Amino acid sequence: MVTPVNPPPLGRTSPPPPPNPWPRPAPALPEPVRIRVLRLVYGDPRAAAELAARLTERQAAGLDPLPAEPAHLAPALLAARRRAVRALPDDTRLLLLLAAADQYPVATHAFLRAVAAARLDTRPLEAAEAAGLAHATAGGVGFVDPWTRIAAYESAGPADRRDVHRLLARVMHDTGEAPRRSWHRGAGALGPSGRLAAELTAAAAQARDAGDPALAAALAERAAALTPDPRAQSRLLAQATTDAWNSGDGNRARLLAARTPTEAPDGVLALRAGHAGEAFDALLEGAVRAAAARSGPAGTTEENARHLLARAAEAAVYTGDLRRCREAVRVAGRLGIAPPGVLGGLAAAVDGRYEDARDLLEATAGRCGPGGDPTLLVHAAVAALMLGDHTRAATATVRAATAARTRGVTPVVSQAMEFRAYADFWTGRTRAAEAAALDALRQAYATGQDNGACHLQAALAMFAALTGDAALCRERAAAARSHALAHGLGLPAALAQWALALLDLGHGRHDAAAARLRALAGFGPGHGHRAIRHLATPHYVEAAVRTDDTRVARAAHADYDRWARAVGSPDDLALSARCRALLTPGADAVDHYRTALDLHAQGTRAFERAHTELLFGGALRRLRHRTEARERLHGALEAFEAFGAPHHADRARAELRALGAPAASPRAPESPTAHLTAQQLRVARMAAEGATNREIAARLALSPRTIDHHLRGVFSRLGIRSRIELVRLLGEGDGG
């Protein structure tokens, strides 16, 4: 583990935590940069304020990586800690240096063994405790904060540092300690050494295989510093970049990438944080070079090429660029490699070969067994979503996140949640899905995955559209579209546009919804996405029918129906039947609605089933089939209330009132908080815990104005006027 947080001393009270840092690090910083600043300085608000004031304009905008060396993070704070350490007796400083080398930047847990081997007296630690800098613990030494630990290490001379590293290496004998022993041997080296560089390279591979990419990154970077071979150094820096990225340290990865000419790490970084089109080009070129490489076993080079092609396929998914998708398939064929992941199926769908696309996507979706490669499990989820199999998509994303955690590949965890959001949205698990997406959004920002965060912002806009929160939907969609258009991300751009169209539909603004959805069909690379356009077709047909402009909608439905029949998804077939009902006048539409509901019963898209019931109920009312209309509309109302979709519920009530039927919901809420959306409930709980609007805004990546809007909505829905009442009400709810 790199730069660990020390446990509190046994038998003592740990020092109080720093004040909540969220409102004060740097109010002018964009939220992704704010989160990364706080992570870099261990959540310390003093250090965050100091670092924020020292950032360049490009760093503050998130265009350049943040500084990584402690001396550049909080020099004033670190200088004060150094002065305090240097005021201690020599033997106390030696013990602190030994403890710091044992903990920073790689934790090795060998302090007590080193003390025993060197026959050091630990009583001088009392001086550090008296100075309030450190204390003895059962396992060694606990520093009062990370800055003191860093100061204890950096205030010592190079020779003293090398000596303690060599001492720590000598006492580490267990087989499982080999990579960390190699770390200390490398840190104790006087200068370049091919032998030590080879040892560190092997240790990095061992750490990588053990699922510890943070340790692997530190070892590979140290090996690069020690190797006398420039080509080996470039290769090691590229590997350290990948390891740092996989560990979730996106900032370190960007700094390392700037030191190596290898483009493959740049492609992966660009895929998740840069321009998706440039990422595709770099990854495809990297795949060609990997396949042509003569060094290493043939199976290894082909596997590297396959992996880079899989990441290029992801870039094609995010951009929605049909030309690049076809290009990747051609390159894979030229290299003699089967198109990995969703690439082949996506290309076939782009070309209108829907039966071929179905077979290829089915093969990819079928590779979602537990313990697989996390990236390919994400591909399986995407394939399952394209096939309309939301249950299998949800399973694949859960397994992708589990496999990523097991292997230490932190970024894939939040990436899996990007696609889990679709499955949860359609199957009606909106509250849990929104909460999970918010956590994933924060993780994406912290790990430097701004493109993934953009996708999650668009998904959260979709949730807000469902719950009828217009202000939040527009804010999320604007943030997503702004980033997406600047980074060539067609998928989140189209998803945000779809969310705004859903919001318009929910409020009865059919002209606006039709215009947005019609525009999706004309968007080019980086602006729209064929998959989202396809998913949005049923809503476009509805909006077009309401505006008496069905010419384009009929053509869109014909293509959608061909896809639905090819893949055989009950949900897609149900939605195609609903479109046919909407496009059919009078009583002839009834049979199509019944077909749609029969098919919905075999599928999983619970929200769309409720929406079909609403439309069918309205059609039955106009045909004066009052009894069945009332049953359908009550079913839709109950479902929309369960989903937390108030505007759709209002439409069902309006239809019931037009029938002269009571519109009261047959299901009473279990608690007052059942009236709140997932976002409102989260805001309410933070407010009840004492957080200010600005603090809540920073934690949720929203503006304080939006939080104020949420709290007004919370107070209105709960029938209260103050935060004191909110604390009492939530306390009663939790107690129940």
VENBELSUL-V828155 format. One record per residue. N is the residue number from 0. RES is the residue in three letters. SS is DSSP state (~ for helix, > for strand, _ for the rest). Layout:
N	RES	SS
N	RES	SS
This chain:
0	MET	_
1	VAL	>
2	THR	_
3	PRO	_
4	VAL	_
5	ASN	_
6	PRO	_
7	PRO	_
8	PRO	_
9	LEU	_
10	GLY	_
11	ARG	_
12	THR	_
13	SER	_
14	PRO	_
15	PRO	_
16	PRO	_
17	PRO	_
18	PRO	_
19	ASN	_
20	PRO	_
21	TRP	_
22	PRO	_
23	ARG	_
24	PRO	_
25	ALA	_
26	PRO	_
27	ALA	_
28	LEU	_
29	PRO	_
30	GLU	~
31	PRO	~
32	VAL	~
33	ARG	~
34	ILE	~
35	ARG	~
36	VAL	~
37	LEU	~
38	ARG	~
39	LEU	~
40	VAL	_
41	TYR	_
42	GLY	_
43	ASP	_
44	PRO	~
45	ARG	~
46	ALA	~
47	ALA	~
48	ALA	~
49	GLU	~
50	LEU	~
51	ALA	~
52	ALA	~
53	ARG	~
54	LEU	_
55	THR	_
56	GLU	~
57	ARG	~
58	GLN	~
59	ALA	~
60	ALA	_
61	GLY	_
62	LEU	_
63	ASP	_
64	PRO	_
65	LEU	_
66	PRO	_
67	ALA	_
68	GLU	_
69	PRO	~
70	ALA	~
71	HIS	~
72	LEU	~
73	ALA	_
74	PRO	~
75	ALA	~
76	LEU	~
77	LEU	~
78	ALA	~
79	ALA	~
80	ARG	~
81	ARG	~
82	ARG	~
83	ALA	~
84	VAL	~
85	ARG	~
86	ALA	_
87	LEU	_
88	PRO	_
89	ASP	~
90	ASP	~
91	THR	~
92	ARG	~
93	LEU	~
94	LEU	~
95	LEU	~
96	LEU	~
97	LEU	~
98	ALA	~
99	ALA	~
100	ALA	~
101	ASP	~
102	GLN	~
103	TYR	_
104	PRO	_
105	VAL	>
106	ALA	_
107	THR	_
108	HIS	_
109	ALA	_
110	PHE	~
111	LEU	~
112	ARG	~
113	ALA	~
114	VAL	~
115	ALA	~
116	ALA	~
117	ALA	~
118	ARG	_
119	LEU	_
120	ASP	_
121	THR	~
122	ARG	~
123	PRO	~
124	LEU	~
125	GLU	~
126	ALA	~
127	ALA	~
128	GLU	~
129	ALA	~
130	ALA	_
131	GLY	_
132	LEU	_
133	ALA	>
134	HIS	>
135	ALA	>
136	THR	>
137	ALA	_
138	GLY	_
139	GLY	>
140	VAL	>
141	GLY	>
142	PHE	>
143	VAL	_
144	ASP	_
145	PRO	~
146	TRP	~
147	THR	~
148	ARG	~
149	ILE	~
150	ALA	~
151	ALA	~
152	TYR	~
153	GLU	~
154	SER	_
155	ALA	_
156	GLY	_
157	PRO	~
158	ALA	~
159	ASP	~
160	ARG	~
161	ARG	~
162	ASP	~
163	VAL	~
164	HIS	~
165	ARG	~
166	LEU	~
167	LEU	~
168	ALA	~
169	ARG	~
170	VAL	_
171	MET	_
172	HIS	_
173	ASP	_
174	THR	~
175	GLY	~
176	GLU	~
177	ALA	~
178	PRO	~
179	ARG	~
180	ARG	~
181	SER	~
182	TRP	~
183	HIS	~
184	ARG	~
185	GLY	~
186	ALA	~
187	GLY	_
188	ALA	_
189	LEU	_
190	GLY	_
191	PRO	_
192	SER	_
193	GLY	~
194	ARG	~
195	LEU	~
196	ALA	~
197	ALA	~
198	GLU	~
199	LEU	~
200	THR	~
201	ALA	~
202	ALA	~
203	ALA	~
204	ALA	~
205	GLN	~
206	ALA	~
207	ARG	~
208	ASP	~
209	ALA	_
210	GLY	_
211	ASP	_
212	PRO	~
213	ALA	~
214	LEU	~
215	ALA	~
216	ALA	~
217	ALA	~
218	LEU	~
219	ALA	~
220	GLU	~
221	ARG	~
222	ALA	~
223	ALA	~
224	ALA	~
225	LEU	~
226	THR	_
227	PRO	_
228	ASP	_
229	PRO	~
230	ARG	~
231	ALA	~
232	GLN	~
233	SER	~
234	ARG	~
235	LEU	~
236	LEU	~
237	ALA	~
238	GLN	~
239	ALA	~
240	THR	~
241	THR	~
242	ASP	~
243	ALA	~
244	TRP	~
245	ASN	~
246	SER	_
247	GLY	_
248	ASP	_
249	GLY	~
250	ASN	~
251	ARG	~
252	ALA	~
253	ARG	~
254	LEU	~
255	LEU	~
256	ALA	~
257	ALA	_
258	ARG	_
259	THR	_
260	PRO	_
261	THR	_
262	GLU	~
263	ALA	~
264	PRO	~
265	ASP	~
266	GLY	~
267	VAL	~
268	LEU	~
269	ALA	~
270	LEU	~
271	ARG	~
272	ALA	~
273	GLY	_
274	HIS	_
275	ALA	~
276	GLY	~
277	GLU	~
278	ALA	~
279	PHE	~
280	ASP	~
281	ALA	~
282	LEU	~
283	LEU	~
284	GLU	~
285	GLY	~
286	ALA	~
287	VAL	~
288	ARG	~
289	ALA	~
290	ALA	~
291	ALA	~
292	ALA	_
293	ARG	_
294	SER	_
295	GLY	_
296	PRO	_
297	ALA	~
298	GLY	~
299	THR	~
300	THR	~
301	GLU	~
302	GLU	~
303	ASN	~
304	ALA	~
305	ARG	~
306	HIS	~
307	LEU	~
308	LEU	~
309	ALA	~
310	ARG	~
311	ALA	~
312	ALA	~
313	GLU	~
314	ALA	~
315	ALA	~
316	VAL	~
317	TYR	~
318	THR	~
319	GLY	_
320	ASP	_
321	LEU	~
322	ARG	~
323	ARG	~
324	CYS	~
325	ARG	~
326	GLU	~
327	ALA	~
328	VAL	~
329	ARG	~
330	VAL	~
331	ALA	~
332	GLY	~
333	ARG	~
334	LEU	~
335	GLY	_
336	ILE	_
337	ALA	_
338	PRO	_
339	PRO	_
340	GLY	_
341	VAL	_
342	LEU	~
343	GLY	~
344	GLY	~
345	LEU	~
346	ALA	~
347	ALA	~
348	ALA	~
349	VAL	~
350	ASP	_
351	GLY	_
352	ARG	_
353	TYR	~
354	GLU	~
355	ASP	~
356	ALA	~
357	ARG	~
358	ASP	~
359	LEU	~
360	LEU	~
361	GLU	~
362	ALA	~
363	THR	~
364	ALA	~
365	GLY	_
366	ARG	_
367	CYS	_
368	GLY	_
369	PRO	_
370	GLY	_
371	GLY	_
372	ASP	_
373	PRO	~
374	THR	~
375	LEU	~
376	LEU	~
377	VAL	~
378	HIS	~
379	ALA	~
380	ALA	~
381	VAL	~
382	ALA	~
383	ALA	~
384	LEU	~
385	MET	~
386	LEU	_
387	GLY	_
388	ASP	_
389	HIS	~
390	THR	~
391	ARG	~
392	ALA	~
393	ALA	~
394	THR	~
395	ALA	~
396	THR	~
397	VAL	~
398	ARG	~
399	ALA	~
400	ALA	~
401	THR	~
402	ALA	~
403	ALA	~
404	ARG	~
405	THR	~
406	ARG	~
407	GLY	_
408	VAL	_
409	THR	~
410	PRO	~
411	VAL	~
412	VAL	~
413	SER	~
414	GLN	~
415	ALA	~
416	MET	~
417	GLU	~
418	PHE	~
419	ARG	~
420	ALA	~
421	TYR	~
422	ALA	~
423	ASP	~
424	PHE	~
425	TRP	~
426	THR	_
427	GLY	_
428	ARG	_
429	THR	~
430	ARG	~
431	ALA	~
432	ALA	~
433	GLU	~
434	ALA	~
435	ALA	~
436	ALA	~
437	LEU	~
438	ASP	~
439	ALA	~
440	LEU	~
441	ARG	~
442	GLN	~
443	ALA	~
444	TYR	~
445	ALA	~
446	THR	_
447	GLY	_
448	GLN	_
449	ASP	~
450	ASN	~
451	GLY	~
452	ALA	~
453	CYS	~
454	HIS	~
455	LEU	~
456	GLN	~
457	ALA	~
458	ALA	~
459	LEU	~
460	ALA	~
461	MET	~
462	PHE	~
463	ALA	~
464	ALA	~
465	LEU	~
466	THR	~
467	GLY	_
468	ASP	_
469	ALA	~
470	ALA	~
471	LEU	~
472	CYS	~
473	ARG	~
474	GLU	~
475	ARG	~
476	ALA	~
477	ALA	~
478	ALA	~
479	ALA	~
480	ARG	~
481	SER	~
482	HIS	~
483	ALA	~
484	LEU	~
485	ALA	~
486	HIS	_
487	GLY	_
488	LEU	_
489	GLY	~
490	LEU	~
491	PRO	~
492	ALA	~
493	ALA	~
494	LEU	~
495	ALA	~
496	GLN	~
497	TRP	~
498	ALA	~
499	LEU	~
500	ALA	~
501	LEU	~
502	LEU	~
503	ASP	~
504	LEU	~
505	GLY	~
506	HIS	_
507	GLY	_
508	ARG	_
509	HIS	~
510	ASP	~
511	ALA	~
512	ALA	~
513	ALA	~
514	ALA	~
515	ARG	~
516	LEU	~
517	ARG	~
518	ALA	~
519	LEU	~
520	ALA	_
521	GLY	_
522	PHE	_
523	GLY	_
524	PRO	_
525	GLY	_
526	HIS	_
527	GLY	_
528	HIS	_
529	ARG	~
530	ALA	~
531	ILE	~
532	ARG	~
533	HIS	~
534	LEU	~
535	ALA	~
536	THR	~
537	PRO	~
538	HIS	~
539	TYR	~
540	VAL	~
541	GLU	~
542	ALA	~
543	ALA	~
544	VAL	~
545	ARG	~
546	THR	_
547	ASP	_
548	ASP	_
549	THR	_
550	ARG	~
551	VAL	~
552	ALA	~
553	ARG	~
554	ALA	~
555	ALA	~
556	HIS	~
557	ALA	~
558	ASP	~
559	TYR	~
560	ASP	~
561	ARG	~
562	TRP	~
563	ALA	~
564	ARG	~
565	ALA	~
566	VAL	~
567	GLY	_
568	SER	_
569	PRO	~
570	ASP	~
571	ASP	~
572	LEU	~
573	ALA	~
574	LEU	~
575	SER	~
576	ALA	~
577	ARG	~
578	CYS	~
579	ARG	~
580	ALA	~
581	LEU	~
582	LEU	~
583	THR	_
584	PRO	_
585	GLY	~
586	ALA	~
587	ASP	~
588	ALA	~
589	VAL	~
590	ASP	~
591	HIS	~
592	TYR	~
593	ARG	~
594	THR	~
595	ALA	~
596	LEU	~
597	ASP	~
598	LEU	~
599	HIS	~
600	ALA	_
601	GLN	_
602	GLY	_
603	THR	_
604	ARG	_
605	ALA	~
606	PHE	~
607	GLU	~
608	ARG	~
609	ALA	~
610	HIS	~
611	THR	~
612	GLU	~
613	LEU	~
614	LEU	~
615	PHE	~
616	GLY	~
617	GLY	~
618	ALA	~
619	LEU	~
620	ARG	~
621	ARG	~
622	LEU	_
623	ARG	_
624	HIS	_
625	ARG	~
626	THR	~
627	GLU	~
628	ALA	~
629	ARG	~
630	GLU	~
631	ARG	~
632	LEU	~
633	HIS	~
634	GLY	~
635	ALA	~
636	LEU	~
637	GLU	~
638	ALA	~
639	PHE	~
640	GLU	~
641	ALA	~
642	PHE	~
643	GLY	_
644	ALA	_
645	PRO	~
646	HIS	~
647	HIS	~
648	ALA	~
649	ASP	~
650	ARG	~
651	ALA	~
652	ARG	~
653	ALA	~
654	GLU	~
655	LEU	~
656	ARG	~
657	ALA	~
658	LEU	~
659	GLY	_
660	ALA	_
661	PRO	_
662	ALA	_
663	ALA	_
664	SER	_
665	PRO	_
666	ARG	_
667	ALA	_
668	PRO	_
669	GLU	_
670	SER	_
671	PRO	~
672	THR	~
673	ALA	~
674	HIS	~
675	LEU	_
676	THR	_
677	ALA	~
678	GLN	~
679	GLN	~
680	LEU	~
681	ARG	~
682	VAL	~
683	ALA	~
684	ARG	~
685	MET	~
686	ALA	~
687	ALA	~
688	GLU	_
689	GLY	_
690	ALA	_
691	THR	_
692	ASN	~
693	ARG	~
694	GLU	~
695	ILE	~
696	ALA	~
697	ALA	~
698	ARG	~
699	LEU	~
700	ALA	_
701	LEU	_
702	SER	_
703	PRO	~
704	ARG	~
705	THR	~
706	ILE	~
707	ASP	~
708	HIS	~
709	HIS	~
710	LEU	~
711	ARG	~
712	GLY	~
713	VAL	~
714	PHE	~
715	SER	~
716	ARG	~
717	LEU	~
718	GLY	_
719	ILE	_
720	ARG	_
721	SER	_
722	ARG	~
723	ILE	~
724	GLU	~
725	LEU	~
726	VAL	~
727	ARG	~
728	LEU	~
729	LEU	~
730	GLY	~
731	GLU	~
732	GLY	~
733	ASP	~
734	GLY	~
735	GLY	_
